[in-house]
Amino acid sequence: MTALSTMKGHYKAGVLLTALGEDMSSDILKHLMPNEIRRMGVKMSKFPNPKVEDVDIILKEFCRLLSAPGAGAQDYLRGLLTRAMGTEKAGAEEESALSPELEALKWMEPQAILNIIRGEHPQAIAIVLSNLSREQSSGILSELPETTRNEVILRMASLGEIPPGVVREISEVLQAEFTKMGAEDEGGGAAVSPTKKAGGSKQIAGILSQFTPSAEEKAMAALREANPDLAQEIRELMFIFDDIEKIDDRGLQALMKDVDKDDLALAIRGAKEGLKEKFYKNMSQRAAEMMKEDIEAKGPVKRSEVERAQQAVAKLAVSLIDAGTIVLGGAEGEAVDVL
């Protein structure tokens, strides 16, 4: 167990952000300055897995300080970052596996990243997005013009080894943008690995799974036209709302216990008949009847609302599949009351 007094500020801040989860951490980071986000991103890219005891100590300190009058999460983090990074020299310790600029983007909101890369060449955008999370990449791609979006997706799916010179050029562009935003020069330049594999079918499949059905189909149509074999490979790796029919009964019941009930009703409304019946079969008779009555009582709804709900249900299903809570195909279970 590491003593609290010997823990560096950036380590405590990083452990706290990791413990709080992506959504809450993202909300906190909105209140930090761009240079603070950038440097935190660089540091966190090098973190080892924290010890459970360290996490417990840091969370207790956070709760204690947060209980003080006027205290706030962003103030706590800014204090840690100021103390740690204001005294630590830049150089080899600041280096990341790819570049500080690209690593820092991982802690920025999609809209902020989009504002930085919007005017860049599709190949440069593809390389940047290949280093971000699927949620960030999806959020950015959805805001790009359709022609640009389709070209970026195709390039991401086809990315292989990225030459170090290309990474260096992109990092220099990002560094210039960070400077405009008030980011400090770290010194020592961007660290660049000899080569890096990026993108690929699996990454694109994950990103497209975050799209609405209509946006996903447009992107897939463009991929099929440009590269039918690649499009087929990506589709086989994707999980969309209709694929819920492949989930076993126990898994579907676990999904329905966790899903937002309003989203579930909207999603079922727009489902194919076979999938509708699968949902109803895995509810108690009372729950199925009430769900049907609720759907009928609401009357017409916008297609966009149904798509959003189906996307939310599919996204939850993917998270449960990744966690091993549910599987595709298999055993039956008892029907559940989801209401």
Secondary structure, 3 states (H helix, E strand, C coil): CCCHHHCCHHHHHHHHHHHHCHHHHHHHHCCCCHHHHHHHHHHHCCCCCCCHHHHHHHHHHHHHHHCCCCCCHHHHHHHHHHHHHCCCCCCHHHCCCCCHHHHHHCCCCHHHHHHHHCCCCHHHHHHHHCCCCHHHHHHHHCCCCHHHHHHHHHHHHHCCEECHHHHHHHHHHHHHHHHHCCCCCCCCCCCCCCCEECCCHHHHHHHHCCCCHHHHHHHHHHHHHHCHHHHHHHHHHCCCHHHHHHECHHHHHHHHHHCCHHHHHHHHHCCCHHHHHHHHHCECHHHHHHHHHHHHHHCCCCHHHHHHHHHHHHHHHHHHHHCCCCCECCCCCCCECCC
